[in-house]
Amino acid sequence: MAAQSANNLKQIGLALLDYYEVNKHFPPAVVRDKTGKPLYSWRVLILPYIEQRNIYKKWKLDEPWDSPNNKPLSDL
């Protein structure tokens, strides 16, 4: 279990570095809508970098994480 956790952390670290390489900045802690309401966290933004592009493509980036569309995706 410790080895799996270490591997997961390594994958997250690599995903963050890949995101940085593409975007020239790290993902924000929280993505907000035009009014400042929090929608979702950085974890959604790194999905394509951790082999979860299919989930990312289904995610509605203009909706909060717990919207009817996004909530089921966040439970996967």
N, C-alpha and C positions, 0 to 999 in steps of 0.2 A: 504494500500500500504506500509506503514512503517513496519507493522508486516511482510509482505512478504519479504521485503528487509532485515529485521533483520534475518529472517529464512534462507534466501539465504546465508547471511554472516556466519551464524552459520554452515551451511552445508559445506561451503568452508573451514572454520576453522577446522572442524572435518575431512574433506578429507585430508587436509594438515598434520594433526596429524597422520592419518592412513597411509599416504604415508611415513611419517617419521618412523613410527613403522616398516614398511616392509623393507624400504631401508636404514635406519639408517642415513638419511640425508633428508633435505627438497629438493623439486625439484628445479633445477636451474631456474633462471629467463628466460633464453633463451637456447634452444637447438640449437647447431650449427653443421654444417657438418664438414668434415675433413679439409676444406679450411678456416673455420671460418665464413662462411656465415650463418646468422641466418635462422633457419627452422621454428620453432614454439616456443610457450611459455609454461610455467609451467601449463597453463590451460589444455593443451592436456594431460599431464601426470597425472592429478588428475581425469580425466574422469571416470576411473574404480571405483573410490572412491565416486563418486556422482551419482551412478546408471546409468552411461552412458557407460557401458562396450561394448555394441554393436557398438557404434560410435567409440570407441577406437580401437576395433578390425578391423574396416574398414580403419582406419587412416594409411597412409604409412609414417612410422617414418623416412624414408630416403629422404622424399620429403618436400619441404616448404609448409607452411600452405595454400598458394594460388595456389598450383599445381592443375591440372585438377581433380585429385582424391580427394584431401583434401579440396579444396575450398567449394564444395557443403556440405561437412560434417561440416565445420565451420559455415555455414549459418543455421544449424538446431536449 
